[in-house]
Amino acid sequence: MIYDTIIIGAGPAGLTAAIYLKRANKSVLVLEKETFGGQITHSPKVENYPGFLSMSGVEFADKLVEQAMVQGADIDMDEAKGIVKDGDIFTVKGDRADYQARSVILATGSKHRTLGLEGEEKFTGEGISYCAVCDGAFYKDMDIAVIGGGNSALQEAILLSKTSKSVTVIQNLPFLTGESKLIEQIEATDNIKVILSSVVAKILGTDKFEGITIKNEETGAESDLSFDGIFVAIGQKPENESFSDAVKLDERGYITADEGCIPDGYEGIFVAGDCRSKSVRQIATAISDGAAASVAVCKYLG
Ligand SMILES: Cc1cc2nc3c(=O)[nH]c(=O)nc-3n(C[C@H](O)[C@H](O)[C@H](O)COP(=O)(O)OP(=O)(O)OC[C@H]3O[C@@H](n4cnc5c(N)ncnc54)[C@H](O)[C@@H]3O)c2cc1C
């Protein structure tokens, strides 16, 4: 079968595109390699998605998947490994099979880099976060740390300092690597403290997150620090490498596209959600991309 559209990635962006396309009477296949619903399934509590006071990420993801299925989208578990175009037809090369369509939406998302420490997964959403915009409000008037010293980490620290009691920035290098304007702002903020040349060596707590052990990279000395929560801001990685032959990636691996989610210079390939170059990576922006990409696909298919 040749689908109207194959969507790679069943996160909020991909599933929204599927819902919109099915409602426009297009045949749609969504391919997902890991978890139907995408990365939001890792969040125990979402409180910033308009229209819902509070819900778990899994609850939200389940509803999205159900809605896409009720609309009639085919959703399959397979990893897309590449895209080949022949005339007007795209072949998406999967792990289990090859799939064909007249258009493709890349909605592969991105992954936060993790510390890779014991306890990290267990306390994710319960003391360990990767997103100040998502979870900052849960740490109002509390003592927290931001791990990292680049632009994202410093922006997160400044944002969190407005609601949290204290913010400790912990950076592995002997200097902060963010822009000088951000560094000046960090230095001028009373409730932000910076610890340099230190890495997180251990996550503390058995049933409840209690803090971290940091290790000084120069002296090797270790110290235990109590925090109500930590925000890990050591980078994100988009999942676009497999498609670098089909579409141009920027220096960080993201795909640049216009407001309509159309990458410049490509016919029939669209991009939506966290995998595209953008300033805010949230459910709301992923969903907005899914809607925009589906409208662009409909225009393209005619
Ligand atoms: C712990 C956590 C808490 C968060 N909390 C919030 C919050 O409270 N509020 C908020 O707005 N946002 C939150 N976010 C961010 C939000 O989850 C993302 O912005 C959103 O999920 C992005 O949607 P997406 O569809 O673009 O990508 P994703 O959700 O990342 O989905 C992409 C999907 O594509 C799949 N995929 C990738 N490559 C392939 C391939 N080659 N073949 C097949 N499938 C592939 C992936 O497995 C994934 O399921 C949180 C994120 C995390 C990790």
The ligand as a MOL file (V3000), in Angstrom:
LIG
                    3D

  0  0  0     0  0            999 V3000
M  V30 BEGIN CTAB
M  V30 COUNTS 53 58 0 0 0
M  V30 BEGIN ATOM
M  V30 1 C 10.6390 13.9530 31.9810 0
M  V30 2 C 10.0070 14.9320 31.0220 0
M  V30 3 C 9.0280 15.8000 31.4960 0
M  V30 4 C 8.4150 16.6930 30.6120 0
M  V30 5 N 7.4310 17.4850 31.1140 0
M  V30 6 C 6.7810 18.3270 30.2780 0
M  V30 7 C 5.7120 19.1310 30.7590 0
M  V30 8 O 5.3490 19.0750 31.9450 0
M  V30 9 N 5.0850 19.9530 29.8710 0
M  V30 10 C 5.4630 20.0480 28.5480 0
M  V30 11 O 4.8490 20.7930 27.8010 0
M  V30 12 N 6.4910 19.2910 28.0720 0
M  V30 13 C 7.1550 18.4420 28.8920 0
M  V30 14 N 8.2000 17.7080 28.4310 0
M  V30 15 C 8.6390 17.9120 27.0350 0
M  V30 16 C 7.7110 17.1810 26.0480 0
M  V30 17 O 7.6020 15.8210 26.4340 0
M  V30 18 C 8.2580 17.2750 24.6300 0
M  V30 19 O 8.4380 18.6300 24.2730 0
M  V30 20 C 7.3110 16.6170 23.6330 0
M  V30 21 O 7.0890 15.2640 23.9620 0
M  V30 22 C 7.8760 16.6880 22.2060 0
M  V30 23 O 7.0310 15.9550 21.3670 0
M  V30 24 P 7.5870 15.3480 19.9930 0
M  V30 25 O 6.4380 14.5990 19.4060 0
M  V30 26 O 8.2160 16.3970 19.1830 0
M  V30 27 O 8.7570 14.3670 20.3880 0
M  V30 28 P 8.8080 13.0940 21.3440 0
M  V30 29 O 7.8100 13.1740 22.4280 0
M  V30 30 O 10.2510 12.9520 21.6890 0
M  V30 31 O 8.3700 11.8950 20.3860 0
M  V30 32 C 9.1840 11.4660 19.3250 0
M  V30 33 C 8.9680 9.9710 19.1380 0
M  V30 34 O 9.6530 9.5580 17.9480 0
M  V30 35 C 10.2040 8.2700 18.1730 0
M  V30 36 N 11.2970 8.0560 17.2180 0
M  V30 37 C 12.4900 8.6780 17.1590 0
M  V30 38 N 13.2220 8.2240 16.1260 0
M  V30 39 C 12.4700 7.2760 15.5160 0
M  V30 40 C 12.6860 6.4110 14.3970 0
M  V30 41 N 13.8310 6.4500 13.7090 0
M  V30 42 N 11.7080 5.5330 14.0450 0
M  V30 43 C 10.5400 5.4840 14.7530 0
M  V30 44 N 10.2840 6.2660 15.8340 0
M  V30 45 C 11.2320 7.1540 16.2060 0
M  V30 46 C 10.6890 8.3350 19.6160 0
M  V30 47 O 10.8280 7.0320 20.1530 0
M  V30 48 C 9.5590 9.1410 20.2770 0
M  V30 49 O 8.5660 8.2990 20.8040 0
M  V30 50 C 8.8250 16.7730 29.2490 0
M  V30 51 C 9.8270 15.9210 28.7930 0
M  V30 52 C 10.4050 14.9980 29.6460 0
M  V30 53 C 11.4740 14.0670 29.1300 0
M  V30 END ATOM
M  V30 BEGIN BOND
M  V30 1 1 1 2
M  V30 2 1 2 3
M  V30 3 2 2 52
M  V30 4 2 3 4
M  V30 5 1 4 5
M  V30 6 1 4 50
M  V30 7 2 5 6
M  V30 8 1 6 7
M  V30 9 1 6 13
M  V30 10 2 7 8
M  V30 11 1 7 9
M  V30 12 1 9 10
M  V30 13 2 10 11
M  V30 14 1 10 12
M  V30 15 2 12 13
M  V30 16 1 13 14
M  V30 17 1 14 15
M  V30 18 1 14 50
M  V30 19 1 15 16
M  V30 20 1 16 17
M  V30 21 1 16 18
M  V30 22 1 18 19
M  V30 23 1 18 20
M  V30 24 1 20 21
M  V30 25 1 20 22
M  V30 26 1 22 23
M  V30 27 1 23 24
M  V30 28 2 24 25
M  V30 29 1 24 26
M  V30 30 1 24 27
M  V30 31 1 27 28
M  V30 32 2 28 29
M  V30 33 1 28 30
M  V30 34 1 28 31
M  V30 35 1 31 32
M  V30 36 1 32 33
M  V30 37 1 33 34
M  V30 38 1 33 48
M  V30 39 1 34 35
M  V30 40 1 35 36
M  V30 41 1 35 46
M  V30 42 1 36 37
M  V30 43 1 36 45
M  V30 44 2 37 38
M  V30 45 1 38 39
M  V30 46 1 39 40
M  V30 47 2 39 45
M  V30 48 1 40 41
M  V30 49 2 40 42
M  V30 50 1 42 43
M  V30 51 2 43 44
M  V30 52 1 44 45
M  V30 53 1 46 47
M  V30 54 1 46 48
M  V30 55 1 48 49
M  V30 56 2 50 51
M  V30 57 1 51 52
M  V30 58 1 52 53
M  V30 END BOND
M  V30 END CTAB
M  END
